[in-house]
Amino acid sequence: MKQIALALLCALPMLGLGQSSALTTQLYDTYENYKEGSIGKRRIKRADIQPLIATYRSNPKFKVSTVGRSIGGKELSLISLGTGDVNVFLWSQMHGDEPTATQAIFDILNFFDSKDFKEEKEAILSNLSIHFLPMLNPDGAELFQRRNLLGIDINRDALRLQSPESKTLKRVRDSLAADFGFNLHDQSTYYNAERTDKPATISYLAPAYNYEKDINEVRGNAMKIIVFMNSILQKYTPGQVGRYNDDFEPRAFGDNIQKWGTSTILIESGGYPNDTEKQEIRKLNYVSILSAIYTIAKQNYKEIAIGEYEKIPENDRKLFDLKITNASYNLMGNSYKIDVGIHQVEVDYADHNSFWYSSRILDQGDLSTYYGYETLDATGYTIKQATAYPKTLNTLNEVQSLDFGQLLKDGHAYVRMSTIPAKQLNSPFPVHLIGANYKIPELKLQPGINPTFFLEKDGRLEYAVINGFLVNLSQSNIEVPNGMIYK
């Protein structure tokens, strides 16, 4: 992978892309000047972007049109700028829980509204007309769910056009006769670049327009743009770019928009270590999309070899949030060597503005072909049952006053309360809260259970796993966002 990336970067000047590469470096280094600070977390809603859209509506540099409404009546806005003959159309968040590129769009709009990069912006805006349709599924965004209020996946509605959001997307694409389209999504953070432990931080696809996966000029141009964008990202996330499966899906918008004559680039924002809110990935979207737009404006993508597209590793899905390997596990008088793969599962609060964790063991056994964002080699360690603190407490304040570090070193992952507040959905502490009569079940590892146990070595507890989060008991910091409640 590094050799491929180096070869691509070395080839940029020969392809006439050296200027684009220089721009990329400047975009990356100056990003904070343009980042839209009002939308800094993933669970954004139409109400969060409405004031931003209103600002551009009153800005003479931009044209803002209401092009439709969602099933729930929320406006769908198209923000346009530029005077060129080549139309570039970008749409985001057709899945309501995939907001990373929506945030990046407003960063890009801030870039175009700035006084910087005059020469590059003149080259872009004189050659291109650029159109942004952010948050195509605002009702889904409100609930932080994939589907719209009709309960359908908009990205599988390109033929029937059942929903108003789908009709809007089709109508706008047709009215623009868009030359290039950027179909902007988020993918699971558990995708990795094939046969590596690196997350697929960004994945690309030039969708097929038929079952034979033929490559015409339209699809070929999309492939060339993707090759360029991959070369850009290799500078910042080496080995962390994947390529989506290109099997033709006749109901999907990307496949059909390619078929209708728009060179379509699918961008999927995946995972990046220690980037829960995907703000680093947002930055990568900003840099790579703007770089691609500049390359389209300069038309110097045309000399890129399509064959480089197939060298991008395919997406795989073999990542865990936490992977524990080679642990000893005692069951029915026998000891077994076992790997444990854990997902730290997000659960939304009722307002869908934030979340808590209810983690699960996803798989166990021989997980040698899988990887983890965090991995612990537990050779020589034995998995041990967690116990309850011996005293029953009455209030959350009493729980708060406990020494949690010492509690865990003593093997206690549960604290019993006489009464747990009825509205409390989870434990705000790095231990679980249990009711007065709750009996802790015997630990039996199996997929689906909450991962809470200790790892013992030479008679001493050295690690705790609490709600799927690993705690090194020799260190003072305990990074467990929340525990569970069992009444």
N, C-alpha and C positions, 0 to 999 in steps of 0.2 A: 504493500500500500504506500509506504513512504517513497519507494522508488517511482511509483506511478505519479504521485503528487509532485515529486521533484522534476520529473520529466515534463509534466504539464506546465509547471511554473517556468522552467527554462525555455519552453516553447513559446511562451506568451509574447516576447518581443518579436519573434519571427512571424507570428500570426497577426502582428499589428495590435496586440492587446496590451502591450506594456504600459500604455497610458492609462488604460482601465485598471490595471493592477496597481499603479501608483495612486490612482484615485481611491481605490479600495483601502489602502493603508491610511490615507487621510480620513476617510469616512469612519474607520474603526477608531482611530485615535481621537477624533473630535466628537464621538457619538453623544456624550453627555450634554453637549451644547444643544442638541435637538430632541433629546428624549422627552416625551410628553409625560410630565411628572404626575399629572392628575389621575392616571390610570396605571398604577404600579403593581396591581395584583390581578390574578387570573380571572376572578369572578366579577368581571365587569358586565354592566347592563346597558341597555339603550339610554337610560337616564344619565349614565356616566359620559357617554360620547355625544349626547345631544348638544350640550353647550359648546363643544369643540366644533361640531358641524355648523352650528349657528354662527360661530366666529368666521368660518370660511365662507358662509353664505353672504356675509357683509364685506368680504375681502375681494376687491376687484381683480386680484390675480387668479381667482378661482370661480368656477361656475358650479353651483350646487342645485341639483334638481331632485324633487321627490318623484321617484320612479315607480313607487308601489307601496303597498302596505302588507304587513304580515296578517296571518289569520286573526291575531289578537288586536289588530288595528294599529300597530306601531309602524311609523314611517320607515321606508327604505330609501336611503339617499345615495345619489351618485355625485361624486366630487370630481370635477374635471379641470384640467389645465393643459396648456400647450397649444400650439397652432400648426403642428406638423401633419403631414398626410398619413403617417403610420399610426394606427390606433392600438394602444396597449390598454388592456382591460384587466384589472385586478379585483377579485372578490374574496371575501373572507367570512369565516364563521357561518358557513351553511350548516354546520353542526354547532349547536349552541354552547357546547362545553369545549370548544377549540378556539380560544381567543388570542393566542400568541401573535398571529399575524395582524389581527385587528389593531393591537397596540402598536405594532411596527408601522402600520399604515399611517398612523397619526404622527409618528416620529418622522416618516418620510415627508409628510405634508409640512411639518415644521421646517424640514430641510429646504423645501422649495419656497417657503415663505421667508427664509432668511436672506441676508445680503451677502452671504459667503458663496464661494464656488461659482462665481459669476460666469466664467468661461464654460465650465462644464454644464451648468444649467442652461445657458444659451444654446449649447449644442443639443441638449436633450429637448428643450421646449420648442425649438425651431424645426426640429425634425419629427417630433412625436406629439400626439395628443394622448394624454394619459388619463384614465378614468378609474376611480376607486369606488367600489361598492362595499363598504365595511359592514359587518354584522348582518348578513343576509337572513339569519334566523334569530331575531331579537327575542321572540317568545321562548325559544329554547335557551337563550342566554339568561333570561330572567330566572329560569329554573335550573340553570347549569346542567342541561341535559342535551343529549345528541339530537333528538328528534324534535319536530315542530309540534304545534298544538293538535294537529291532525294525527299525530302519532306515527308519522312516516319519516323516513330518511330522505331528505330533500335530494341528496346525491343519488337516489335511485328513482327519481321522478322526472327524468329528462324526456321520456316518451309520452307518458300520460299527462304530465303537467297538471296534476291534481290540485296542488297547493298554489296559493297566490305568490309565494316566494319563488317557486319554480318558474311560474309564468313570467315573473319580473326578470329573473336571470336570463331566460331565453329571449325575451323581448329586448333587453338592453344589449345583449350580445349581437343580436340580429341588427338592431338599429345602428350600432357602431360598425358593423362588419369588421370586428376586431381582427387585427393581424396577429397579435400576440395576446395570450391569456395566461394569467397567473392564478391558479386554483389553490387557495391557501388554507391549510388544515393543520391540526395537531394529531399526532399518532401516540400510541401507548409509549410510556417511558421504558417499557420492557423490551422494546426492539433493540437489537444489536446489529452491528455490521457483521456479516456472515463469517462464522468461524473465528471470531475475535471476542475479547472481553470488553470491547469499546461500545458504548451506546450509540445507536443511530440517532445522533443529535439532530441532524437534518436528513430527510430522505427525499429523493426526487423520483419523478416518473414523467416520461413523455408518453401519455396514454395511447394505446392502440386504437385504431379506428375501425378495425375489422378483426375477425377471428384469425385471419392469417398473419396478423401483426406486420402487415406491409409497412414499408417506410417510403412515404412520398416526400415531396419538398416541405410540406407543412409540418409533418411530424419530424422530419429530419432537422428542420430549423429549431424545433423545441429541444431535440437532443443536443444540438450544438450549444445552445444557451445553457443547458444543464451541465455539459462538460466544463464550460467556462465557470459556472457558479461553483462547481465542485472544486476546481483549481483554486478558487478564492478561499473556500472554507478550509481547505487543507492547510492553509497558513495559520489558522486559528484553532482548528479542531482536527488535527491530523488523524486519519483513520476512522473518523466518526461520522462519515457520510454513507448512507445506504441508498439502494435503488429498489423501488417498489416493484412487485410482480406486475407484469404488463399484460396479463390475460385480459382479453376484451370483455368488458361488461356492458352489454347493449343498453342498459337502463341508466348508466352513469353519465353525469354531466361532462366530466372530463373527456371521456371517450367520444361522446357525441359532439362536443365543441371542437375537438380535434377533427372529427368527421365533417363538421360544417365549415371547416376551412380556417380555423384559428389555431395557430401554433400554440399548443397548450402545455404549460409547465405546472405539474403538481408539486407543491412543496408541503412536506409534512414535518412539523416540529415535534421532536421526540424528547429524549431525556438528556440531561447534562448533570454531572455530579454536583451536589450541594446547590442545586438551582430549582428548588421546589416551585417557585413562582415563575420560572422560565424567563427570567429577565435577561440572562446571558444569551439564551436562544433568541429572544426578541431582538437583541442587538445584532446577532448573526443574520436574522431575517432582513433587518434594515440594511446592513452592509451588502449582503449578497444580492438583494432585489434591486437596490439602487445601482450597483455595479452592472447588473444585467441590463437595466434600462439604459444605462449609458452606452453599453456595448451594442444594444439594438439601435440606438440613435446613430452611432458611428458606423454601423453595418459591418464592423470588422469581425463579427462572429462567423461570417460566412465561410471563412477559410479553415475553421476548426474541423478536424476529422471526426466524422460520426462514430467511427470505430472505437474511439475513446469512451463512449457512453457505456458500452458493455463491460468495460473494465472496472466500473464502479461496483463494489461488492453488493450483493443482494441483501435486502433486509432479512433478518432472522428474528426469532422471538425467544431468546434464551437468557434473559436477565432477571435476576431477583434483586429486591432492595437489599436483602441480607442473605448471604449464603454461608452456612456453617458446614465445614467438611470434616470427615474422619472422626466424628465424636463417638464415644462409647455410649451405648444405650442398653440398659438392663431391662429385660422383659421376661417374666415367668422363669426367673432363675438363670437365664442365659444372657450373655453379653454380645451385642452386635455392633458393628461399625456402620455408621449412618451419616449421610449428608442431609441437611435440612435447608429448603429454599423458602424464603419468607417474602410476602408482599405486604407492604405497609399501606393498607387500604384507606382511602379518604372517605369520610361520611359527612355530607353537608349538614349544616344546621338548617333550621326551617326557613330562614330568610335567604339561603343560598349565597350568602356573602362571605362565609368562611367555613371551615371544616375541622373535624377531629379525626383521629385514627382509630380504626378497629381492625388490627392486623390479623393475617391468617397465614398458616402454613399452606403453601401452594403445592409443594411436592417434597418427597423424601425418598431416600434410598441412594442409589448411585447417581449423583448429579454431576459427574465429571465432565459432561459435555455442556454444562451450563455455567453461567458467570454471575457475579454479584457486583452491584455498586459498592458494596462493602462485603468483604470476605474474611472469615476467620478460620484458620486451620486449627481445628480442635483436637489434633492428634495428642493423645495422652490425657484428654479431658473426658469426664463422665457427666452425662446429663443427669441433673438432680431435680427432684420435686421441690417446688416453692411452697412455703408455709405461711401461716398467718401470724402477725404480731400478737403476742399473748394477751394484750389488754383490749377491751372494748371501749371505744371512744364515742363521745356524744355529739361533737360538733366538728365542722370542717376546720375551724380555727385550731382545735386540738390536734387534728391530723397535720395541719400546716406546721405546728411546732415540733414535729418529730425530726430526728436526724436521719434523713432518708439514706444517706451513705452508710451509716452504721446498720440501719434496718436491713439493707440489702446484703451487707457483709454477713449478717446473722441468718441469711436465708429467707427473710420475710419479704414476700412480694404482695401480700394482702394485708389490709387493715380493716378490722371489723368495726362497724358503727352500730349504735343502738337504733338509730334512725337515719336513713339517707334522704336528704331533701328530695321531694317528689319531682322537682323540675330539673334535677341534676342528670344530664345525659351521659356524662363520663367523669372520670376522676381527673381533677386538675393537677394531680401529683404523679410522681414516677412510681406509683404503686396502685394496685387495684383496691377499690372500696367494696366491701361485701356486707350484706345484711346480717342482722343479729343471729339468724338461724341458718345462714347459708353454709353448706358443707362443701369444702373444696374437693373437687373430684380427683381421683388418682390420675396422675399424669400418664396418658397414653397418647404418644405422638401419632398423629394422622392428619392428612390434608383436611383443611377446613377449620381446625381448632385455632384458638388464639395462642400464639407462641409466647409462653411465659414459663421460664425454667432457669436453672443455674448450671454453670459448668464448673466442675470441681477437679482439682489436680492435687495429688499428694495430700488428700484430706483437707484441702483449703478451697473455699469458693473464690474463684478468680474473675469470673464473668457472670453477669446476669443478662437474660433476655426478657425484657418487660414490654408486653404488647408489641413484640416484633422489633424492638430497638435494643441494640447491644450496648451494655454498660461495662466498662473496664473498672472493676472494683478497686483497683490500685490507684485510680485517678479520682480527683475531687469533683470533676464536672459530671453531672448526670443529665444527658440529653435525651430525655423521654418526654415528648410533647404532652402526652396524657396517658392515664391508665383507663381501665374499664370499670364498670359498675356491675356487680352481681348481687341481686337482691334475694 
